[in-house]
Structure formats: structure tokens, C-alpha cells
Amino acid sequence: MRNIVFIISLVYAVSLRSQENQTLSIFDNFNSFLLEEVVFGLVDYEKLKQDPERLNSLVNQIALYNLDGTSQDHKTAFYINAYNTLVIKQITDNYPVNSPMDIKGFFKVKTFNVAGETLTLDGIEFTKLIGPTGDPRIHFALGCGARSCPFLYDNAFYPEKLQEQLEFRAELIIDRPNYVFVDEKNNKVVLNKIFDWYSDQFISDAGSLIKYVNKHRFYKVPEQFNVEFQEYDWTLNDR
């Protein structure tokens, strides 16, 4: 009996160690890739096109990753990193282009193998990220490859730091005038178009778009200000 208990304990310990090594491997690989390839939110797609080996290796890891038994924060961090990596992959495969919108089916048609499932970018965003969490901060963590998108971060998201990282990203984006421009002279605030596209999510979270902005902003926007939306710049985030 004692031997059986020992064997079960050993198998469980090996399983935990294997899962831990998998976690460290892929999240650290996401992190080192972004640190090397992203500069001020911009990506050198021409360089990646010429030498895609590291990117392709990361895409293969995304396909084979096992999410069984992981927490929601673990899944969310994985899918955010996977989304950002697969945006880079799809643009690199089609480079040169002037915009991700030049690639047919960029968000809704092109599929990828993600942790054993076949998903589009929209599938990752809405069925694996927003759907299970209902957290609009995730929109600030996803880089869609265009200049008006929340700029691509040069660090990976980690499960154990996810909530802190999402809050930091929301504050960082909302504090920038090219995403939230407060026009005090004309009593209005001009918001990035994502606040229009996903307004129901932001309003559901806070009661109004301005209230949501004020949740993450040090200098508050007067609630009586009018809300307008910026034109979206779909130009590629190339460098």
C-alpha cells in the first residue's frame, strides 16, 4: 500500500513539474520574442519575413500547448499572447502589405491551430477572451497590426501577473491623447474607435463610456462632456 501511495505521489509530482516547465517555456518564449521584435509598438516584418524560424517555432508551440487543468488567468494570458503572435505571423506571411485589412479574411476567415483547436483571430478574441471573462481591458492588450490599435506591448502577459498587467495596460492606453483626447475648450472627449465598436461592453462594466475611462484615468473627464470617436488608422505598424 505504501508503495502504491509513493508511486501515485511521484506521478503527480512529475505531472506538476511537467506542467510548470511547459508554462515557463511558452510564456518566457513569448516574452523574449516580443522583447526582441517589438520596438515602441512597431514590428520589423521584413526582418521576420527573411528569418521566420523563431516565429514559426512559437506558432508551433501555440498549436501544441495544453490548457487542461489551468486557471482562467492562465488561459487568458495564453490567448492574449497567442493572438498577438498570430497577428504578427499572418502579416509576416503576407508581407509586404500596407495594412492588415489588405489581407483577405484577416480577422474572420484565416484559421490557426491554437491549443488543439481551430480558431480565427476573432474566435480567440470573442470566444476565448471576452466571452469567458467579460473583461473589456482585454481590448487594450490585443495588437491588431494597425497604428490605431492599442500599441503592441514588448512584454508577454503572464498568468500570475495578469490582473496587474491588464490594469497597467488600460491605464497606459487611456492616458494617451491619441486614444483618449480631452478637448476641454469644446467640452468633449474624442475616443479611440474601439470604444465605439465595443461600447456595450464598456458601458456594461461602468455605466457609460466616460465612467469607464475615468475608472482608469488619473485626470477625470467631466461626465457631461460629449463623446466623439477618432478616425481609425489601419496603416501597418511596420518599422
Order of alpha helices (4+ residues) and beta strands (2+ residues): alpha-beta-beta-alpha-alpha-alpha-beta-beta-alpha-beta-beta-alpha-alpha-alpha-beta
